[in-house]
Amino acid sequence: MKKRVIIAVGIITGIILIVIGMRIYNQYKVNHAIKIVELNTNEVEVFSKIRLKDLIKTINGKLISNPLIDTTKVKEQEITFNYITDKNLTVPYTIRIKVIDKTPPIIYQPSSYTVIVNETTKKELEKSFFCGDNYDSNPKCTLEGDLDFNTPGEYQATFIGKDSSNNISTHPFILKVKEKNNNSTNISSNQSYTDFNSILHDYKNKNNKIGIDISHWQGKIDFNKVKESGVEFVYIRVGRGNGIGKEYVLDDRFKEYIKGFNKAKIPVGIYFYSNANSKEDAKKEAKWVLSKIKKYQVDLEIVFDWENWNYFQEYDLSFYSLTEIAKTFIKTVEKEGYQGMLYSSKNYLENIWFPLKSNIWLAHYTKKTDYEGPYKVWQICNDGKVDGINDNLVDIDIRYY
């Protein structure tokens, strides 16, 4: 019996030694394996969509996986991965890359700008121009030129945007400094408008619906007349932010409007005019909106509407962080079973916002949009005339199915 035990122990010990030996040998082969990995580049642009395979020019084998590279931060980083060599060995390898930013800030400003003598300072004017960056939340935005805000005249000026990676944009323009004009001007009451019926006639088909979007500016509404006019849906402003970090304000006529359109059985969507400058703010805004609409029938999307472009520098946001804010708002409402959507104009969708997977509400006032991105709703004009709304003109929208 004792002899059998000794034999069994010897066999087990031998097997263990063989396994250990094989592991040591395999590790030796891995450690001494020929590894050939040549990169196409060791620099990639921040926020670029690039995978491991895109970085590699030559490899003596094949990758086991092809993950996306994290390019959300400008920095040097190591990427460790495994691949199978042409000798059928699985080996580890580490490469080093730099995530860099070569995209300059964006400046929006007309070719001339007028101020009144003694009413504007250089610092105020610098803050009032749109100057933003894809990555840097606080690009340096400055105004240069021999300027005199206290003397009437025309001055050659240049607005300069410089980000943390030293990318520079310049915008030359004429600064016009004028005396204040106290003469009153009579404004014609013959205001032009776009008749809702003309939009129905020109654009209505089996694949879309024609509707409107409203806020308290539209005043008293005859909901039945609006329905009889052919309006097939409506987006109602539930409220707005009241400044960065301040309380939210319910639209004066929100309750009146949503009750009226619910009773008229016109499908309703909701939009909120945001002042968020962080993901935390966006989440709070979304929860506030949800609390205000829970008693009512909401058939369409809850829309994130951020349009603070004239004060963009005050928000300390990059275009990337702004997009993340929008995603947070939309994700929060969608967790509660609603659909989310982003509202913005063609220019900002093309140049500012990063791509979103959510629905898009495009604002582009033209007869035929040339916006090439996907969109669910098209705001075709802001001067619509609809029966049942007499206090003001209204935005007209086309919704696609």
C-alpha positions in Angstrom: 0.0 0.0 0.0 2.8 2.3 1.0 4.6 1.5 -2.2 1.5 2.4 -4.3 1.2 5.8 -2.6 4.9 6.5 -3.3 4.4 5.6 -6.9 1.2 7.8 -7.2 3.0 10.7 -5.5 5.9 10.3 -7.9 3.6 10.2 -11.0 1.8 13.4 -9.8 5.0 15.1 -9.0 6.3 14.1 -12.5 3.2 15.5 -14.2 3.5 18.8 -12.2 7.2 19.1 -13.1 6.3 18.4 -16.8 3.6 21.1 -16.7 5.9 23.6 -15.0 8.6 22.7 -17.5 6.3 23.2 -20.4 5.2 26.6 -19.0 8.8 27.7 -18.5 9.6 26.5 -22.0 6.6 28.3 -23.5 7.4 31.5 -21.6 11.0 31.2 -22.9 9.7 31.0 -26.4 7.4 34.0 -25.9 10.2 36.0 -24.3 12.6 35.2 -27.1 10.0 35.3 -29.9 10.7 37.6 -32.8 8.2 40.5 -32.6 7.9 42.8 -35.6 5.4 45.7 -35.2 5.8 48.8 -37.3 3.4 51.7 -36.9 1.8 53.9 -39.5 2.1 56.8 -37.1 2.6 57.4 -33.4 0.4 60.5 -33.4 -3.4 60.6 -33.6 -5.8 63.5 -33.6 -7.9 64.0 -30.5 -11.4 62.6 -30.8 -10.6 60.7 -33.9 -12.3 57.3 -34.4 -9.3 55.0 -34.8 -8.8 51.4 -34.0 -5.6 49.5 -33.1 -5.4 48.0 -36.6 -5.4 51.5 -38.1 -2.1 52.3 -36.2 -0.2 49.2 -37.4 1.6 49.2 -40.7 3.4 45.9 -40.4 3.1 43.0 -38.0 4.5 39.4 -38.1 1.2 37.8 -37.3 -2.4 38.8 -36.6 -4.2 40.7 -33.9 -6.4 38.9 -31.5 -8.7 41.9 -31.1 -9.1 45.3 -32.7 -10.3 47.8 -30.0 -11.0 51.5 -30.4 -8.3 53.7 -29.1 -9.2 56.2 -26.4 -8.5 59.6 -28.0 -10.5 61.8 -25.7 -7.5 63.3 -23.9 -4.4 65.0 -25.3 -1.6 63.0 -23.8 1.0 60.3 -24.4 -0.2 56.8 -23.7 0.9 53.2 -23.8 -1.3 50.5 -25.5 -0.6 46.9 -24.6 -2.1 44.1 -26.6 -1.6 40.5 -27.5 -1.2 39.1 -31.0 -0.4 35.7 -32.6 2.9 35.5 -34.4 3.4 33.6 -37.6 5.0 30.9 -35.4 1.6 30.5 -33.7 2.8 32.1 -30.4 0.6 34.4 -28.5 2.8 37.3 -27.4 2.2 40.7 -25.7 3.4 43.9 -27.2 3.3 47.6 -26.1 3.3 50.7 -28.3 3.4 54.3 -27.3 1.4 57.0 -29.1 0.6 60.7 -28.7 -2.9 62.0 -28.8 -2.5 65.5 -30.2 -4.8 68.5 -31.1 -4.2 70.2 -34.4 -7.7 71.7 -34.8 -7.8 75.5 -34.3 -10.6 77.3 -32.5 -13.7 78.5 -34.4 -14.6 82.2 -34.5 -17.9 83.5 -35.8 -18.0 87.2 -36.5 -19.3 89.3 -39.4 -16.9 91.3 -41.6 -17.9 94.5 -39.7 -19.2 95.2 -36.2 -20.7 98.4 -34.9 -20.5 99.8 -31.4 -21.7 103.1 -29.8 -19.1 105.6 -28.6 -18.3 105.1 -24.9 -20.8 102.2 -24.5 -18.4 99.2 -25.0 -15.0 98.3 -23.8 -12.4 96.1 -25.4 -12.9 93.4 -22.8 -16.6 93.4 -23.2 -16.3 93.1 -27.0 -13.8 90.2 -26.6 -16.3 88.3 -24.5 -19.2 88.9 -26.9 -17.7 87.2 -29.9 -18.2 83.5 -30.5 -14.9 81.8 -29.9 -14.8 78.1 -29.0 -12.7 75.0 -29.5 -13.3 71.3 -30.0 -11.0 70.3 -27.0 -10.1 73.4 -25.0 -12.8 74.7 -22.7 -11.1 78.1 -22.3 -9.2 79.1 -25.5 -7.6 82.5 -25.3 -9.7 84.9 -27.3 -8.4 88.4 -27.8 -9.0 91.5 -29.9 -6.1 93.3 -31.5 -5.7 96.5 -33.4 -5.2 100.2 -32.9 -8.8 100.7 -31.5 -10.4 103.7 -29.9 -13.9 103.0 -28.4 -14.3 106.7 -27.4 -13.8 108.2 -30.9 -16.1 107.7 -33.9 -14.5 106.1 -36.9 -13.7 102.8 -38.6 -10.8 100.7 -37.3 -9.0 97.6 -38.7 -9.3 94.9 -36.0 -8.4 91.2 -35.7 -10.0 88.7 -33.4 -7.7 85.9 -32.4 -8.5 82.5 -30.9 -5.6 80.4 -29.5 -6.1 77.0 -27.8 -4.0 75.1 -25.2 -2.2 73.3 -28.1 -1.2 76.6 -29.7 -3.6 76.3 -32.6 -4.6 79.7 -33.8 -7.5 81.2 -35.7 -7.7 84.8 -36.8 -10.6 86.9 -38.0 -10.0 90.3 -39.5 -12.9 92.7 -39.5 -13.9 96.4 -39.4 -14.8 97.9 -36.1 -17.2 100.8 -36.6 -17.5 103.2 -33.7 -20.5 105.5 -34.1 -22.4 108.2 -32.2 -25.7 107.3 -30.7 -28.6 108.0 -33.1 -31.6 109.3 -31.1 -33.9 109.6 -34.2 -36.9 107.3 -34.0 -37.7 105.1 -37.0 -41.1 104.1 -38.0 -41.4 100.3 -38.5 -43.8 99.1 -41.2 -46.7 96.9 -39.9 -46.7 95.1 -43.2 -44.9 92.1 -41.9 -44.3 89.3 -44.4 -45.0 85.7 -43.4 -45.2 82.1 -44.6 -48.7 80.7 -44.8 -49.1 77.3 -43.2 -51.2 76.2 -46.1 -48.4 76.9 -48.5 -46.1 74.5 -46.5 -48.9 71.9 -46.6 -49.2 72.3 -50.3 -45.5 72.2 -51.1 -44.2 69.6 -48.7 -46.9 67.4 -47.3 -46.7 63.7 -48.4 -47.4 60.2 -47.0 -44.0 60.0 -45.3 -44.2 63.2 -43.2 -46.4 65.3 -41.0 -46.5 69.1 -40.8 -46.6 70.9 -37.4 -45.4 73.8 -35.3 -43.4 74.6 -32.2 -44.5 77.2 -29.7 -43.7 79.1 -26.5 -45.6 81.8 -24.6 -44.7 84.3 -27.4 -47.6 82.8 -29.4 -50.1 84.1 -26.9 -53.7 83.0 -26.8 -54.4 79.9 -29.0 -57.6 78.5 -30.4 -56.6 74.9 -30.3 -59.5 73.6 -32.4 -58.8 76.2 -35.2 -55.1 75.1 -35.1 -56.2 71.5 -35.6 -58.6 72.5 -38.4 -55.8 74.3 -40.2 -54.0 71.0 -40.7 -51.4 71.1 -37.9 -50.5 67.5 -37.2 -48.2 67.9 -34.2 -46.7 70.5 -31.9 -43.6 71.0 -29.8 -44.2 73.1 -26.7 -41.6 74.8 -24.6 -41.9 73.6 -21.1 -39.4 76.1 -19.7 -35.9 77.5 -19.8 -32.8 78.0 -17.8 -32.5 81.4 -16.2 -28.7 81.6 -16.4 -25.7 79.5 -15.5 -26.5 77.6 -12.2 -29.8 79.4 -11.6 -33.3 78.1 -11.1 -35.4 77.0 -14.1 -38.4 78.9 -15.2 -41.7 77.3 -16.3 -43.0 78.8 -19.6 -45.9 81.1 -18.7 -48.4 79.2 -21.0 -47.0 75.7 -20.8 -49.9 74.2 -18.7 -52.5 76.1 -20.8 -50.9 74.9 -24.1 -50.4 71.2 -23.2 -53.9 70.9 -21.8 -55.3 72.5 -24.9 -53.4 70.4 -27.4 -54.0 67.2 -25.4 -57.7 68.0 -25.5 -57.6 68.7 -29.2 -55.8 65.4 -29.6 -52.8 66.9 -31.4 -49.6 64.9 -30.7 -47.3 66.8 -28.4 -43.5 67.0 -28.0 -41.6 69.0 -25.4 -38.5 71.2 -25.6 -36.4 72.9 -22.9 -34.1 75.9 -23.5 -31.0 74.9 -21.6 -28.3 76.9 -19.8 -26.4 73.8 -18.7 -22.6 74.0 -18.5 -22.0 70.6 -17.0 -23.4 67.1 -17.2 -24.7 67.5 -13.7 -26.7 70.6 -14.8 -28.1 68.7 -17.8 -29.2 65.8 -15.6 -31.0 68.2 -13.2 -32.6 70.0 -16.1 -33.9 66.7 -17.5 -35.3 65.6 -14.1 -37.0 69.0 -13.8 -38.6 68.7 -17.2 -39.8 65.1 -16.3 -41.4 66.4 -13.1 -43.3 69.1 -15.1 -44.7 66.8 -17.8 -45.7 63.7 -15.9 -49.4 64.7 -15.6 -49.8 65.2 -19.4 -49.8 63.2 -22.6 -46.4 63.5 -24.3 -46.4 61.6 -27.6 -43.2 62.9 -29.2 -39.6 63.6 -28.1 -38.3 65.7 -25.2 -35.9 68.0 -26.9 -32.6 69.5 -25.6 -32.3 73.1 -27.0 -29.0 74.9 -26.3 -28.5 78.2 -28.1 -26.3 80.3 -26.0 -23.8 81.0 -28.8 -23.6 84.7 -28.3 -22.3 84.1 -24.7 -20.4 80.9 -25.4 -17.2 82.0 -23.7 -19.0 82.5 -20.4 -19.9 78.8 -20.3 -16.3 77.4 -20.2 -17.2 74.6 -22.5 -15.4 72.8 -25.4 -17.5 71.5 -28.2 -16.9 68.0 -27.0 -18.1 68.8 -23.4 -21.1 70.5 -24.8 -22.0 67.4 -26.8 -21.6 65.3 -23.6 -24.0 67.6 -21.8 -26.6 67.0 -24.6 -26.1 63.3 -24.4 -26.6 63.4 -20.6 -29.9 65.2 -20.9 -31.2 62.9 -23.6 -30.0 59.8 -21.8 -31.8 60.9 -18.6 -35.2 61.4 -20.3 -34.8 58.2 -22.3 -34.3 56.2 -19.1 -37.8 57.2 -18.2 -39.3 55.8 -21.4 -39.4 59.0 -23.5 -37.5 59.7 -26.7 -34.8 62.4 -26.7 -33.7 64.8 -29.4 -31.3 67.6 -30.0 -32.4 70.9 -31.6 -29.8 73.0 -33.5 -29.3 75.0 -36.7 -27.5 73.7 -39.7 -24.3 75.7 -39.1 -23.8 74.5 -35.5 -24.7 70.9 -36.4 -22.1 70.9 -39.1 -19.3 72.7 -37.2 -19.8 72.5 -33.4 -21.8 69.4 -32.3 -20.0 66.1 -32.3 -22.1 63.2 -33.8 -25.0 62.0 -31.6 -26.9 58.8 -32.0 -30.1 60.5 -30.9 -32.7 62.1 -33.2 -31.9 65.6 -34.6 -34.2 68.6 -35.0 -32.7 70.6 -37.8 -33.3 74.4 -38.0 -32.7 75.7 -41.5 -34.8 78.4 -43.0 -34.8 77.6 -46.7 -37.0 76.0 -49.3 -34.6 73.0 -49.7 -32.1 72.1 -47.1 -28.6 71.0 -48.1 -27.8 69.6 -44.7 -26.3 66.2 -45.3 -26.6 64.7 -41.8 -29.6 62.6 -40.5 -32.5 64.5 -39.0 -36.0 63.6 -37.8 -37.6 67.1 -37.8 -36.9 70.1 -40.0 -37.8 73.5 -38.8 -38.4 75.1 -42.2 -39.3 78.7 -41.1 -39.9 80.9 -38.1 -42.4 83.3 -39.7 -45.4 80.9 -40.1 -49.0 82.1 -40.0 -51.5 79.5 -38.7 -55.2 79.9 -38.1 -55.9 80.0 -34.4 -52.6 81.8 -33.5 -53.1 85.5 -34.0 -50.7 87.2 -31.5 -47.5 86.3 -33.2 -45.9 84.3 -36.0 -44.8 80.7 -35.4 -42.2 78.2 -36.4 -43.3 75.6 -38.9 -41.8 72.1 -38.8 -41.8 68.9 -41.0 -41.5 65.6 -39.2 -40.4 62.5 -41.1 -41.5 58.9 -40.7 
